[in-house]
């Protein structure tokens, strides 16, 4: 138990709960990635084969970090080849498809369309469907959203009721024929075909359940229908599944994430144990109190009592700007003042909300401050692209 001494009591409980379904509700900055990594290491220390462990997350970066944490502190005797399978949902789907291509009807391993390929194929499909006036991106977005719900093209076509839906359905069916002709899949198919494989081939499903006896799912609050279904199909009779997430941090509702997945975990897996991680290691008391007060107004969420041993921190401030330009000017002056007092430009980050001309607002803000990171929040989605600007030196 000495290797767990740096974990708090709730983290230790999550790490040591190995058998059966487990839901870990982790508040912001509560060390959830560390808990998953330590839990995987604990399973190995208790005698499980490393290759019997599966961990799924959303990004390659997150998967890489988790892999590094797991393997970095294990001895060569504790981890052997092959190692735990740690990947994104889509990489997992690709693995299942590659290993079972013939079962899915592919003569050889299918190629994967990138965004440009998909747009080109949909443009061709729209032309075949007599709908050249429709934007390919729109048709692809509808198909993508439906695939995220586990809906196939023929199912969508059968349920289409409006002329617009029927037009998209016709184009989508043409699009699927183009993919088949090229022995190709698009990005969404990596999950849809993987679920189809496990759903329709019980023997294949059982083999994967035997291979991966311990399943971990990171950021469970951001799973959509097809992702939650894929995970469910991989859970074996022992039901050793651990889902980690936070209902207060869901960010992918715009692309089909279902908060109901995490809220209904205990119904999906009866007898599941729930562990709350409420110790925050990242924020000051001021920030945590403000965030907790705001999020408490959300309905349909389990109560959490987030706490931290960090300093009180500076009080939060609010500036009611007249417009986007006023807002940008205030931010620029504030950053300039702090830099003059000794702060470093790299210590600042700006999150600029959408305005009638966000690019101009960003330019105004950063024309005074060099080497400042800036995030622009789009009206319908969150563009997390980092914009590193070096516009001009401070006067």
VENSUL-V71210 format. One record per residue. RES is the residue in one small letter. NEAR is the number of other C-alpha atoms within 8 Angstrom. Layout:
# VENSUL-V71210
RES,NEAR / RES,NEAR
This chain:
# VENSUL-V71210
x,4 / x,4 / x,5 / x,7 / x,7 / x,5 / x,8 / x,7 / x,6 / x,10 / x,10 / x,10 / x,9 / x,12 / x,12 / x,8 / x,7 / x,8 / x,7 / x,9 / x,12 / x,14 / x,13 / x,13 / x,12 / x,13 / x,14 / x,8 / x,10 / x,12 / x,9 / x,11 / x,7 / x,8 / x,11 / x,12 / x,12 / x,10 / x,12 / x,10 / x,10 / x,10 / x,10 / x,12 / x,8 / x,6 / x,6 / x,8 / x,7 / x,12 / x,12 / x,12 / x,14 / x,13 / x,12 / x,14 / x,13 / x,10 / x,7 / x,8 / x,6 / x,9 / x,14 / x,8 / x,8 / x,12 / x,10 / x,8 / x,10 / x,12 / x,8 / x,6 / x,6 / x,10 / x,6 / x,6 / x,6 / x,8 / x,11 / x,8 / x,6 / x,6 / x,8 / x,10 / x,8 / x,11 / x,11 / x,12 / x,11 / x,9 / x,9 / x,10 / x,12 / x,11 / x,8 / x,9 / x,14 / x,9 / x,6 / x,8 / x,13 / x,8 / x,7 / x,9 / x,6 / x,10 / x,6 / x,7 / x,9 / x,10 / x,7 / x,8 / x,11 / x,8 / x,6 / x,7 / x,8 / x,11 / x,11 / x,8 / x,11 / x,14 / x,11 / x,9 / x,13 / x,14 / x,9 / x,9 / x,11 / x,6 / x,10 / x,9 / x,4 / x,8 / x,8 / x,10 / x,7 / x,8 / x,13 / x,11 / x,8 / x,9 / x,10 / x,9 / x,10 / x,11 / x,13 / x,14 / x,10 / x,9 / x,9 / x,8 / x,11 / x,8 / x,8 / x,11 / x,11 / x,6 / x,6 / x,9 / x,6 / x,6 / x,6 / x,6 / x,10 / x,11 / x,10 / x,10 / x,13 / x,10 / x,15 / x,13 / x,10 / x,12 / x,12 / x,9 / x,8 / x,10 / x,12 / x,9 / x,7 / x,6 / x,11 / x,11 / x,13 / x,11 / x,10 / x,10 / x,10 / x,14 / x,15 / x,12 / x,11 / x,14 / x,12 / x,8 / x,13 / x,11 / x,9 / x,6 / x,8 / x,8 / x,6 / x,9 / x,13 / x,9 / x,8 / x,9 / x,11 / x,9 / x,8 / x,12 / x,13 / x,9 / x,14 / x,13 / x,13 / x,11 / x,12 / x,12 / x,14 / x,12 / x,13 / x,12 / x,13 / x,14 / x,11 / x,10 / x,9 / x,11 / x,9 / x,7 / x,11 / x,11 / x,13 / x,11 / x,4 / x,8 / x,10 / x,14 / x,12 / x,11 / x,12 / x,15 / x,14 / x,13 / x,11 / x,7 / x,8 / x,11 / x,6 / x,8 / x,10 / x,8 / x,6 / x,11 / x,13 / x,11 / x,12 / x,6 / x,13 / x,10 / x,9 / x,8 / x,10 / x,11 / x,6 / x,6 / x,9 / x,6 / x,6 / x,11 / x,8 / x,8 / x,11 / x,10 / x,12 / x,11 / x,10 / x,14 / x,10 / x,8 / x,10 / x,11 / x,13 / x,11 / x,10 / x,12 / x,8 / x,8 / x,8 / x,9 / x,8 / x,8 / x,8 / x,8 / x,6 / x,7 / x,5 / x,4 / x,8 / x,4 / x,5 / x,7 / x,5 / x,10 / x,9 / x,11 / x,7 / x,9 / x,6 / x,7 / x,8 / x,5 / x,5 / x,6 / x,4 / x,4 / x,4 / x,4 / x,7 / x,6 / x,6 / x,12 / x,8 / x,9 / x,10 / x,12 / x,10 / x,8 / x,9 / x,13 / x,9 / x,8 / x,10 / x,11 / x,8 / x,9 / x,10 / x,7 / x,6 / x,6 / x,8 / x,7 / x,10 / x,8 / x,7 / x,9 / x,9 / x,8 / x,8 / x,10 / x,8 / x,10 / x,7 / x,5 / x,8 / x,12 / x,6 / x,7 / x,12 / x,11 / x,8 / x,12 / x,12 / x,12 / x,9 / x,13 / x,15 / x,13 / x,10 / x,15 / x,12 / x,12 / x,13 / x,13 / x,12 / x,9 / x,6 / x,5 / x,7 / x,8 / x,8 / x,7 / x,6 / x,7 / x,7 / x,8 / x,9 / x,8 / x,10 / x,8 / x,8 / x,7 / x,2
